[in-house]
């Protein structure tokens, strides 16, 4: 099994968005540690299967970040299961999870599942609104991260700024507050400098949107992250 504790950089591909074979090859062969296939809404089984088949031409580990039960398919290396810790709606914290276990429990390969304690931090993002997330002050964020690690013993804490660049000081504070959980930072990374700054303050940096806006800039984030020693 892949040792995700050594991962530093992940590209997130939206199964809903178009990407050319050439760009996909560049992403998969970039030296990134893994590819996450994931989106917010409108993720369909067809699109997920299509993306899996295309990424599987390369050796890079491929993860499905599960956003709905209907689009789950076998064949990924891991399944990341988000629990949105600052959602107001129990469905996003534990509800859909319980439903999925009830329906598909006997088919689940438990060791392939890894839970992410998601903390939504960009109130303008689709994911934040979609999951009925609520605003937090910095102390709340640190406490949620520690709750995820210490009480829930989740392997990942995910600071999700999707679509906007986050607050490096807050990311650093969260990182310092965690002992065991792997801290994932995602959101708004468009330059090498941003990638470096967040890599210095987290364990894994996730790069998404810029893949579709500026592929060369996206590829440059890999080296920027890899050369940083964190913690
Ligand atoms: C989204 O955290 C990821 O879930 C990455 O964010 O798309 O803004 O890079 P961006």
Boltz pocket constraint, residues with backbone or C-beta under 6 A from the ligand:
constraints:
  - pocket:
      binder: B
      contacts: [[A, 12], [A, 159], [A, 160], [A, 161], [A, 162], [A, 163], [A, 164], [A, 185], [A, 186], [A, 187], [A, 188], [A, 189], [A, 206], [A, 207], [A, 208], [A, 209], [A, 210]]
      max_distance: 6.0
